[in-house]
Amino acid sequence: MGKYHDLAEKIVSNVGGKENINSLTHCITRLRFKLKDEGKANDDVLKNMDGVVTVMKSGGQYQVVIGNHVPDVYADVLEVAGISGESEEASSDGNIFNRLIDILSGCFQPFLGALAAAGMIKGLNALLVFLGTLGWFTYTAQSGTYMMLNAIGDSIFYFMPVILGYTASKKFNLNPMIGITIGAALVYPTIQGSALQALVEEGASAPYSIFGLPAYTTFLGIPWVGANYTSSVVPVIFIIAFAAQIQKLMKRVIPSVVQTFLVPFFVLLISLPVGFLVIGPIISMLTDLLSAGFQALMTFSPALYGVILGFFWQVLVIFGLHWSVVPLAIMQVTQEGFSQVLTGSFAASFAQTAVVLAMFFKLKDKKLKALCPPAIISGIFGVTEPAIYGITLPKKTPFIFSMIGGAVGGLMLMLNNVTAYTMGGLGIFGFFNFITPEGNASTVIPSVLAVLAACVVSFSLTFFFWKDQTVAVEEGQATMEVRKEIVTAPINGAIMPLSASKDEAFAQGILGKGVLIQPESGEVVAPFDGTVMTLFPTKHAIGLISDNGLELLIHIGIDTVQLDGKFFTPHVKQGDKVKRGQKLMSFDIKAIQAAGYSVETPVIVTNSADYLDILESDKSNVASGSDELITALA
């Protein structure tokens, strides 16, 4: 259930119910319904509803104006109405890296609080064991108290595929109950690699092999590679993404009267065998290749190995590929009594934690700021998933700063020949891994210095060079200083008041204050230095945020979303940094007008409420990139 579920229910009810909806799409600010009978919709109720700005009727569409958070409302309306729809933002123009981050953070965000709590409980349990070894009280890993706390803290990590099965399903629009079932199947005991191996007689080799990987049994005669999926992250997300496509297909071909049970039946029957037979082995192959690469690199140059492992360690954790390195360390400690395989990664978790500490002092979002203390506590004890998925990764730059700090720490650790003599200690308890069985702690001090260096670098980079782009109005804060921000004209043309717009929502200033430009040339340029927040797939609108936090919407034409991108050519991508005067978009004025659409372009400050006043230019015509169009006073 999404955060706008209640609003979605009210909207669906007042547009005449789900049976009155033919289709639903959305643009940058509004839900666009095609209703069977617009007379059944309660216009006045919707207009006065909390969460709805107004209602518009245009181009055969019943438009419910929501605002910038319309994609979230759209997703909940689809769920409430029980209809399928292709979100117009689903095919984001962001690059692969941004899409991947969006998927990962979207899958982990819903259970960050529980994840942080579990990490803190695991840290508490480790602390109690350590104090027990000092003789403060009796507490061992065999005690009932330890076992109960361990089960509470470890369960969310052990059953990670089940939880991700639910959250990834929400992200990929799969039935969440199917997602949970997929996750549960992945951790089912008898299909884990160790259990399958038990099917083979002791000392005997696996009867089958796929790309060098041992296969212990078959599925319908196809050799099946065993793997351990408990605590894994990547396989379930890929399987859920695949299952979502199968669900779409099944809904198209299976009659609606029997979809309730036949769609889940075929989704599970197809996606899980493919997951076990194809996706699992592919992930295992990538893990083996990565493991061989790390071993070769450490042999070539320990210092370079430390830098690379320290830099990429958190990335490996995200994809679950760190398990390609951990077995090497375990094997080395078992056989030789010591290992340096994981030494270069030791400072990475501390660097991640230091970044979150720096962000705590700079974040404006109170909800995100509240997540920092538990993430810091969890990170001190070596559990950084809450910090990564909930705080640093979505912001991108701080995550990179943590990688740099990890690289510095990894270099110092390897240069000082720090060696581990045991496995298991995480975070601050990891320092005890570097004490020899004879009690020699000579490498503990270099490890502490390396961690401090990693923390100082990461904290400093974040504190001094990262800027939170979130605009927040501090309650009760008064100042005599007035800050001014200039927005230059993004398009050549004649200026008109926003109230002259043919679109009622723009004309009434409901979406923010601004002006209307009648374009004389089909080119849009950046009106300030900033970032492309939103570039719609239909290319008719672009949202920008200035380096100082001003949010601007440039909406080319009225109802031009209907053109589906035709006659528009973007020159930037969502997420791009832009400079004042940089070309953002080209559009064909004559072709758009010939298609029956107005090219009048509202230029709106969507966060007008954050400013004392919005002043429009008194000129009748403006030149793009040079003439002042809007002055925002704060």
KOLKOLBA-173154 format. One record per residue (C-alpha): x, y, z; residue number from 1. Coordinates in steps of 0.05 Angstrom, whole numbers, plus 32768, in hexadecimal, padded with zeros to 4 digits. Each point is the difference from the previous one (the first is absolute). Layout:
N
{{X,Y,Z},NUM} ...
***
This chain:
634
{{8000,8000,8000},1} {{801E,8042,7FEA},2} {{8002,8040,8028},3} {{7FC9,801E,7FD4},4} {{7FD2,7FC4,8004},5} {{7FC7,8025,8024},6} {{8003,8039,7FCF},7} {{8000,7FCF,7FC6},8} {{7FC1,7FDE,801B},9} {{7FDC,8043,8004},10} {{8016,8014,7FBA},11} {{7FEA,7FBD,7FE1},12} {{7FBD,8004,8024},13} {{7FF2,8048,7FE9},14} {{8012,7FF5,7FB7},15} {{7FC7,7FCF,7FFE},16} {{8022,7FC2,801A},17} {{8031,7FD1,7FDF},18} {{7FCB,7FE7,7FD0},19} {{7FFB,8047,7FE3},20} {{804B,8003,7FEF},21} {{8014,7FED,7FB9},22} {{804A,8012,8009},23} {{802F,8029,802B},24} {{8042,8023,7FF2},25} {{8022,803A,8021},26} {{802B,803B,7FEB},27} {{802D,802A,802C},28} {{7FCA,801C,802E},29} {{7FBD,7FDD,7FF3},30} {{7FDC,7FBE,7FFA},31} {{7FE1,7FFA,7FBA},32} {{7FC2,7FD3,8001},33} {{7FD9,7FEA,7FC4},34} {{7FBB,7FF3,801E},35} {{7FC6,7FDB,7FE2},36} {{7FD0,8036,801A},37} {{801D,8041,801B},38} {{7FBB,8011,801B},39} {{800A,7FCB,8037},40} {{803C,8026,801C},41} {{7FF6,802D,803C},42} {{8026,803E,7FEA},43} {{7FF2,802B,803D},44} {{8012,7FC8,8031},45} {{8043,7FF4,7FDD},46} {{8011,804B,7FFC},47} {{7FF6,8008,804B},48} {{8024,7FBF,8012},49} {{8040,8004,8029},50} {{8039,7FEB,7FD3},51} {{7FDD,8017,7FBF},52} {{8010,8044,7FE3},53} {{7FC7,8005,7FCE},54} {{7FDC,7FDB,7FC8},55} {{8007,800F,7FB6},56} {{7FDC,7FE5,7FC2},57} {{8026,8004,7FBF},58} {{800D,7FD8,7FC2},59} {{7FCF,7FC9,8013},60} {{8024,7FF6,8042},61} {{7FE9,8009,8048},62} {{803D,801E,8021},63} {{800B,8000,804C},64} {{8038,8031,8010},65} {{802C,7FE4,8039},66} {{8044,8022,7FFC},67} {{8048,7FE7,7FFF},68} {{7FF1,7FBF,8026},69} {{7FCF,7FE9,7FCB},70} {{8029,7FC0,7FEE},71} {{7FF5,7FE5,8047},72} {{7FB6,8010,8000},73} {{7FFB,7FE1,7FBA},74} {{801E,7FBF,8019},75} {{7FCF,7FFB,8039},76} {{7FC4,8011,7FD3},77} {{8014,7FC7,7FD2},78} {{8002,7FD1,803B},79} {{7FBE,8017,801E},80} {{7FDD,7FFE,7FBC},81} {{801E,7FBD,7FEF},82} {{8014,8017,7FBB},83} {{8041,7FF9,7FDB},84} {{8023,803D,7FE4},85} {{8043,8014,7FE5},86} {{801A,803A,802A},87} {{801A,8036,7FD3},88} {{803B,8006,802F},89} {{8010,7FB6,7FFE},90} {{802D,8009,7FC4},91} {{802B,8035,8021},92} {{8036,801E,7FD6},93} {{8031,7FF9,803A},94} {{803F,7FD8,7FF1},95} {{8008,7FB8,8014},96} {{8025,8012,8041},97} {{7FC7,802E,8016},98} {{7FCB,7FCC,7FEF},99} {{8027,7FCB,8026},100} {{8005,802D,803D},101} {{7FB7,8010,7FFC},102} {{7FEE,7FB5,7FFF},103} {{802E,7FEF,803A},104} {{7FED,803A,802C},105} {{7FB6,7FF4,7FEF},106} {{8005,7FB7,8015},107} {{8024,800F,8042},108} {{7FDF,8042,8016},109} {{7FC0,7FDF,801B},110} {{8023,7FD7,8036},111} {{803A,802D,8013},112} {{7FE8,800B,8047},113} {{7FFC,7FB5,800D},114} {{8043,7FF5,7FDE},115} {{8021,8035,802C},116} {{7FE0,7FE2,803F},117} {{8018,7FBA,7FEE},118} {{8047,8019,7FF5},119} {{7FFF,8022,8044},120} {{7FE8,7FC1,8022},121} {{8038,7FD8,7FDF},122} {{8032,8034,8017},123} {{7FE4,7FFD,8047},124} {{8006,7FB4,8001},125} {{8049,8004,7FE8},126} {{800F,8034,8036},127} {{7FE3,7FD3,8036},128} {{802A,7FC5,7FE9},129} {{803F,802C,8001},130} {{7FF1,8019,8046},131} {{7FF3,7FB8,8015},132} {{8046,7FED,7FE9},133} {{801C,8037,802E},134} {{7FDE,7FDE,803B},135} {{7FCF,8037,800F},136} {{7FC7,7FCD,8000},137} {{7FF0,7FBC,7FE3},138} {{7FEA,8006,7FB8},139} {{8012,7FD0,7FC7},140} {{7FE9,7FEF,7FBA},141} {{7FE1,7FC0,801E},142} {{7FD2,8025,8030},143} {{7FB5,8004,7FF4},144} {{8001,804B,8004},145} {{8035,8003,7FC9},146} {{7FD8,7FD1,7FD4},147} {{7FC0,8028,8007},148} {{8022,8043,7FF2},149} {{8025,7FE2,7FC6},150} {{7FC0,7FE5,7FE2},151} {{7FDF,8045,8007},152} {{803B,8025,7FE1},153} {{8012,7FCD,7FCB},154} {{7FBB,7FED,7FE5},155} {{7FF8,803C,7FD2},156} {{8044,7FF2,7FE1},157} {{7FF5,7FB5,7FFB},158} {{7FBB,8007,7FE0},159} {{8014,803C,7FD5},160} {{7FE5,7FE0,7FBF},161} {{7FBB,7FFB,8020},162} {{7FFE,8049,8014},163} {{801E,8016,7FBD},164} {{7FCE,7FD4,7FDE},165} {{7FC9,802E,801C},166} {{8022,8043,7FF5},167} {{801C,7FF0,7FBB},168} {{7FBA,7FE9,7FEC},169} {{7FE5,8045,8012},170} {{8038,801F,7FD7},171} {{7FF3,7FD4,7FC2},172} {{7FB4,7FFF,8007},173} {{7FFD,7FB5,800F},174} {{7FCC,7FE3,802F},175} {{8023,8008,8044},176} {{7FE7,7FBC,8019},177} {{8021,7FDF,7FC3},178} {{8040,8026,8011},179} {{8000,7FE7,8048},180} {{7FF6,7FB9,7FE6},181} {{803B,8007,7FD0},182} {{802C,801A,8039},183} {{7FEA,7FC7,802E},184} {{800F,7FCC,7FCA},185} {{8047,801C,7FFA},186} {{800E,7FF3,804A},187} {{7FDB,7FBD,8004},188} {{8033,7FD3,8024},189} {{8000,7FC3,7FD3},190} {{8012,8026,7FC0},191} {{803D,8023,801C},192} {{8043,7FEC,7FE1},193} {{8018,7FDE,8040},194} {{7FC1,7FD7,8005},195} {{8003,7FEB,7FB8},196} {{8049,7FEC,8008},197} {{7FEA,7FD1,8037},198} {{7FDB,7FD8,7FCB},199} {{8044,7FEB,7FE5},200} {{8025,7FCA,8025},201} {{8037,801A,802D},202} {{8041,8007,7FD8},203} {{7FDD,7FF9,7FBD},204} {{8002,8038,7FCD},205} {{7FC2,8023,7FE7},206} {{7FE0,7FD7,7FC8},207} {{7FF7,803C,7FD3},208} {{8024,8041,7FF0},209} {{7FE9,8041,7FE0},210} {{8036,8030,7FEB},211} {{802D,7FE1,8034},212} {{7FCC,8007,8037},213} {{7FEB,7FC0,8025},214} {{7FB9,7FE8,7FF3},215} {{7FE7,7FCC,8031},216} {{7FBB,7FF0,7FE4},217} {{7FD2,8010,7FC6},218} {{7FBD,8022,7FF2},219} {{7FDA,7FDE,7FC8},220} {{8042,7FE2,7FEA},221} {{8024,8043,8000},222} {{803E,8002,802E},223} {{7FF3,802D,803B},224} {{8038,8029,8020},225} {{7FF8,8006,804B},226} {{800C,8043,8022},227} {{7FF2,801D,8045},228} {{7FCE,8039,7FF9},229} {{7FF6,8010,804A},230} {{8015,8048,800E},231} {{8008,800C,7FB5},232} {{7FEA,8040,7FDE},233} {{800B,7FFE,7FB5},234} {{7FDE,7FBF,7FEA},235} {{7FBB,8010,801D},236} {{7FFE,8046,7FE0},237} {{8010,7FE4,7FBB},238} {{7FCE,7FC7,8008},239} {{7FCA,8031,8017},240} {{800E,802D,7FC4},241} {{7FF9,7FC3,7FD3},242} {{7FC1,7FE9,8024},243} {{7FE0,8044,7FF6},244} {{8007,7FF8,7FB5},245} {{7FE1,7FBB,8003},246} {{7FC6,801C,8028},247} {{7FF3,8035,7FCB},248} {{7FFF,7FCA,7FCB},249} {{7FD2,7FD2,8027},250} {{7FCE,8038,800E},251} {{7FFB,800C,7FB5},252} {{7FF4,7FB7,7FED},253} {{7FD9,7FE4,803B},254} {{7FB5,8010,8006},255} {{7FF2,8030,8039},256} {{7FCF,7FD0,8021},257} {{8038,7FD0,8012},258} {{803B,8030,8007},259} {{7FFD,7FFF,804C},260} {{8021,7FBC,8005},261} {{8019,7FF0,7FBA},262} {{802D,803E,7FF9},263} {{8026,7FF1,8041},264} {{8003,7FB7,7FEC},265} {{8024,800D,7FBE},266} {{802B,8039,801C},267} {{801C,7FD2,8036},268} {{8005,7FC4,7FD3},269} {{8028,8027,7FCC},270} {{8029,8033,8026},271} {{801C,7FD4,8038},272} {{801B,7FC8,7FD5},273} {{8020,8035,7FD3},274} {{801C,8020,803F},275} {{801E,7FC0,801A},276} {{8018,7FE6,7FBD},277} {{8018,8041,7FDF},278} {{8004,803E,802C},279} {{801F,7FDC,803C},280} {{8038,7FE0,7FD7},281} {{800F,8042,7FDD},282} {{8008,8023,8043},283} {{802D,7FC6,8017},284} {{802B,8007,7FC2},285} {{8008,804B,800B},286} {{8014,7FF2,8048},287} {{8035,7FCD,7FEC},288} {{801D,802E,7FCC},289} {{8003,8039,8032},290} {{8021,7FD3,8033},291} {{8037,7FEB,7FCF},292} {{800B,8048,7FED},293} {{800A,8017,8048},294} {{8031,7FC8,800E},295} {{802A,8011,7FC2},296} {{8001,804A,8012},297} {{8018,7FF4,8047},298} {{8038,7FD5,7FE6},299} {{8015,8037,7FD0},300} {{7FFE,803C,8031},301} {{7FE6,7FFD,8047},302} {{7FFD,804D,8005},303} {{7FD8,8006,7FBF},304} {{7FD4,7FC7,8018},305} {{7FF2,8026,8040},306} {{7FEC,803F,7FDA},307} {{7FD2,7FDC,7FD0},308} {{7FE0,7FD3,8035},309} {{7FF6,803A,8030},310} {{7FE2,802B,7FC9},311} {{7FD0,7FCC,7FE4},312} {{7FEF,7FD9,803F},313} {{7FBE,8023,800D},314} {{7FED,7FF5,7FB7},315} {{800F,7FB6,8008},316} {{7FD4,7FFE,803E},317} {{7FC6,8020,7FD9},318} {{8002,7FC9,7FCC},319} {{8010,7FC8,8031},320} {{8040,7FF4,7FD9},321} {{802B,800A,803F},322} {{7FF3,7FB6,800B},323} {{8030,7FF3,7FC8},324} {{8038,8019,802D},325} {{7FEA,7FE9,8045},326} {{8009,7FB5,7FF1},327} {{8048,800D,7FEC},328} {{800E,8020,8044},329} {{7FDD,7FC9,8026},330} {{8027,7FCA,7FDA},331} {{8042,8024,800C},332} {{7FF4,8009,804B},333} {{7FEC,7FB6,8005},334} {{803C,7FE6,7FDA},335} {{8037,8031,8014},336} {{7FE7,8021,803F},337} {{8000,8047,7FE2},338} {{7FE6,8027,7FC4},339} {{8005,8044,7FDE},340} {{7FC9,7FF3,7FCD},341} {{7FCE,802D,8024},342} {{8030,802F,8022},343} {{7FF8,8037,7FCB},344} {{7FB4,8002,800C},345} {{8003,800A,804B},346} {{7FFD,804C,8000},347} {{7FC8,8005,7FCD},348} {{7FC7,7FF8,8032},349} {{801E,8036,802D},350} {{8007,802F,7FC4},351} {{7FB6,7FF3,7FF0},352} {{7FED,8010,8048},353} {{802A,8040,8000},354} {{7FDB,8018,7FC2},355} {{7FBD,7FF6,8022},356} {{8019,8027,803C},357} {{8014,803A,7FD3},358} {{7FBC,7FFD,7FDC},359} {{7FDD,8003,8043},360} {{801A,8046,800A},361} {{7FED,8016,7FBA},362} {{7FBE,7FDE,7FF0},363} {{7FC1,802B,7FFC},364} {{7FCF,7FC6,7FFA},365} {{7FEC,7FF1,8048},366} {{7FE8,7FBA,7FF0},367} {{8041,7FED,7FDE},368} {{8028,8021,8037},369} {{7FDB,7FD6,8034},370} {{801A,7FC1,7FDD},371} {{8049,8016,8009},372} {{800A,7FF0,804B},373} {{7FEA,7FB7,7FFC},374} {{8026,7FF7,7FBE},375} {{803F,801C,8022},376} {{7FF8,7FD1,803C},377} {{7FF4,7FC6,7FD1},378} {{803D,8014,7FD6},379} {{802D,8004,803D},380} {{7FF2,7FB6,800A},381} {{800F,7FF1,7FB6},382} {{7FB8,7FFD,7FE5},383} {{7FFD,8036,7FCA},384} {{7FC4,7FEB,7FD6},385} {{7FD2,8034,8022},386} {{8032,8037,7FF1},387} {{800C,7FEA,7FB8},388} {{7FBA,7FF2,7FE8},389} {{7FDB,8034,8028},390} {{802E,803C,8003},391} {{8040,8003,7FD7},392} {{7FF0,7FD9,7FC1},393} {{7FC1,8027,7FEE},394} {{8028,8041,8006},395} {{8038,7FE2,7FD4},396} {{8039,8032,800F},397} {{8007,7FEE,804B},398} {{8003,7FB7,7FED},399} {{803A,800F,7FD1},400} {{8023,8026,8038},401} {{7FFA,7FC2,802C},402} {{8020,7FD7,7FC9},403} {{803B,8031,7FFE},404} {{8008,7FFB,804C},405} {{7FFE,7FB4,7FFB},406} {{8037,8002,7FCB},407} {{802D,802B,802E},408} {{7FF5,7FD0,803A},409} {{800C,7FC3,7FD4},410} {{8042,801D,7FE7},411} {{8019,800E,8047},412} {{7FEB,7FBB,8019},413} {{8025,7FDB,7FC9},414} {{803E,802D,8003},415} {{8005,7FF0,804B},416} {{7FF9,7FB6,7FF3},417} {{7FC3,7FFA,802E},418} {{7FEC,7FB8,8004},419} {{7FC2,7FDD,801B},420} {{8007,7FC2,802B},421} {{7FB7,7FF1,800A},422} {{7FBD,800E,7FDF},423} {{7FBD,8019,8019},424} {{800C,8042,8023},425} {{7FDD,803A,7FDD},426} {{8007,804B,800A},427} {{8024,8014,803F},428} {{8005,7FB6,8014},429} {{8026,7FF3,7FC0},430} {{803F,801E,801F},431} {{8006,7FC0,802A},432} {{8007,7FD8,7FC0},433} {{8047,801D,7FF9},434} {{801A,7FE4,8042},435} {{802B,7FC2,7FF8},436} {{7FED,7FC0,8026},437} {{803D,800F,802C},438} {{7FE4,8044,8013},439} {{802B,802C,7FD2},440} {{7FD8,803E,7FF1},441} {{8036,8026,7FD9},442} {{7FD4,800A,7FC2},443} {{7FC3,8019,8026},444} {{801C,8046,8006},445} {{800E,8006,7FB4},446} {{7FB9,7FE7,7FF4},447} {{7FE3,8035,802F},448} {{8029,8036,7FDC},449} {{7FE7,7FE7,7FBC},450} {{7FB8,8003,8018},451} {{8009,8046,801C},452} {{801E,8017,7FBD},453} {{7FC6,7FE2,7FDA},454} {{7FCE,8022,802E},455} {{8022,8044,7FFD},456} {{8003,7FFE,7FB3},457} {{7FB8,7FEA,7FF8},458} {{7FE4,802F,8034},459} {{8027,803C,7FE5},460} {{7FED,7FF4,7FB8},461} {{7FB7,7FFA,8012},462} {{7FFE,803A,8032},463} {{8025,8032,7FD5},464} {{7FEF,7FEC,7FB8},465} {{7FBA,7FE1,8002},466} {{7FC3,802D,7FFD},467} {{7FBB,7FE7,8012},468} {{7FD3,8017,7FC6},469} {{7FC2,7FF6,802A},470} {{7FDD,8042,800D},471} {{7FE6,8006,8047},472} {{7FDD,8039,8022},473} {{8018,8006,8048},474} {{7FC6,800D,802E},475} {{8005,803C,802F},476} {{803E,801A,7FDE},477} {{8003,804A,7FF1},478} {{8034,8027,7FD9},479} {{8008,8046,7FE5},480} {{8029,7FE9,7FC5},481} {{7FDB,7FF8,7FBD},482} {{801F,7FCF,7FCF},483} {{7FF3,800B,7FB6},484} {{8002,7FCD,7FC9},485} {{7FFC,8012,7FB7},486} {{7FDE,7FD4,7FCC},487} {{8012,8015,7FB9},488} {{7FD2,7FF2,7FC6},489} {{8004,7FB8,7FE7},490} {{7FDE,8011,7FBE},491} {{7FFF,803B,7FD0},492} {{7FBC,801F,7FFC},493} {{7FC9,802E,8018},494} {{7FEE,8001,804A},495} {{7FB9,7FFC,8018},496} {{7FE4,7FF9,8046},497} {{7FF4,7FB9,8017},498} {{7FB7,8010,8009},499} {{7FFA,8004,7FB3},500} {{800F,7FB6,7FF8},501} {{7FCC,7FD5,7FDD},502} {{800A,7FCC,8037},503} {{7FD8,8010,803E},504} {{8030,7FDF,8030},505} {{803A,802B,7FE7},506} {{7FD5,803E,7FF9},507} {{7FE9,7FFE,8049},508} {{8047,7FF7,8018},509} {{7FEE,7FC0,8022},510} {{8042,7FDE,7FEF},511} {{802A,803C,8012},512} {{800F,8047,7FEB},513} {{8021,8012,7FBE},514} {{7FF6,801B,7FBB},515} {{7FE8,7FEA,7FBC},516} {{802D,8003,7FC2},517} {{7FE7,7FFF,7FB9},518} {{803E,7FE1,7FDE},519} {{801F,8020,7FC3},520} {{8035,7FCA,7FF8},521} {{7FFE,7FB6,8010},522} {{8039,7FFB,8031},523} {{8002,7FFB,804C},524} {{803F,8012,8027},525} {{8011,7FFA,804A},526} {{7FE9,803E,8027},527} {{8033,7FF4,8037},528} {{8037,7FD1,8018},529} {{7FE0,7FC2,801C},530} {{7FE8,7FB9,7FF4},531} {{7FCB,7FE0,7FD3},532} {{7FD0,7FE3,8033},533} {{7FCB,7FE6,7FD0},534} {{8001,7FF4,7FB5},535} {{7FBF,7FE1,7FEA},536} {{8002,7FC7,7FCD},537} {{7FD0,802A,7FD7},538} {{8034,8039,8001},539} {{7FCA,8035,8006},540} {{8015,8016,8046},541} {{8041,8006,8026},542} {{800A,800C,804A},543} {{8040,8021,801B},544} {{801C,8010,8044},545} {{8033,8038,8007},546} {{803F,7FF8,8029},547} {{7FDE,802C,8033},548} {{7FC1,7FD5,8004},549} {{7FCE,8025,7FD2},550} {{7FD4,7FCD,7FDC},551} {{7FE8,8014,7FBB},552} {{7FCF,7FDF,7FD0},553} {{8004,8011,7FB5},554} {{7FC2,7FE3,7FDF},555} {{8004,8006,7FB4},556} {{7FBA,8009,7FE4},557} {{7FBC,7FED,801A},558} {{7FEA,7FB7,7FFF},559} {{803F,7FF0,7FD7},560} {{8008,7FC1,802A},561} {{7FD0,7FE2,7FCC},562} {{8037,8005,7FCB},563} {{8027,7FCA,8025},564} {{8043,8022,7FF3},565} {{7FF5,800F,7FB7},566} {{8020,8042,7FE9},567} {{802B,8004,8040},568} {{804B,7FF3,8002},569} {{8022,7FFF,8045},570} {{804A,8012,8007},571} {{8007,7FEC,8049},572} {{7FED,7FC6,802C},573} {{7FDE,7FFC,8044},574} {{8035,8009,8035},575} {{802E,802A,7FD4},576} {{8022,803D,801D},577} {{7FF5,803D,7FD4},578} {{801C,8047,7FF9},579} {{7FD9,803F,7FF2},580} {{7FF5,8007,7FB5},581} {{800D,7FB6,7FF1},582} {{7FD0,7FE3,7FCC},583} {{7FCD,7FD2,8020},584} {{7FCB,7FF2,7FCB},585} {{7FEE,800E,7FB8},586} {{7FB8,7FFF,7FE7},587} {{7FDD,800C,7FBE},588} {{7FCF,803A,800A},589} {{7FDE,7FFB,7FBC},590} {{7FF7,7FB5,8004},591} {{7FE3,8004,8046},592} {{7FCF,8036,7FEA},593} {{7FEE,7FDA,7FC1},594} {{7FEE,7FC5,802D},595} {{7FCE,802D,8022},596} {{8024,8012,8040},597} {{8013,8043,801F},598} {{804A,800B,800C},599} {{7FF6,8032,8039},600} {{8033,7FED,8035},601} {{7FF3,800A,804A},602} {{8040,800B,8028},603} {{7FEF,7FF3,8049},604} {{8025,8001,8042},605} {{7FDF,7FC2,801E},606} {{801B,800D,8046},607} {{7FE7,8048,8001},608} {{7FE9,7FF7,8048},609} {{8049,7FFC,8015},610} {{800B,8048,7FEA},611} {{7FEA,8043,801B},612} {{7FED,8018,7FBB},613} {{8005,7FEE,7FB6},614} {{800B,803C,7FD3},615} {{7FF3,7FFB,7FB5},616} {{8025,8028,7FCC},617} {{7FDF,803F,7FE7},618} {{801A,7FF6,7FB9},619} {{7FD2,7FEE,7FC7},620} {{8034,7FD4,7FDD},621} {{803B,7FD9,801A},622} {{803F,7FE1,7FE3},623} {{8011,7FBB,801A},624} {{803E,7FF8,802B},625} {{800A,804A,800E},626} {{7FC1,8026,8012},627} {{7FE5,7FFA,8047},628} {{7FBC,7FDE,8001},629} {{7FF1,7FF2,804A},630} {{8020,8019,8040},631} {{7FF3,7FD6,803E},632} {{8009,8022,8044},633} {{800E,7FD5,803D},634} 
***
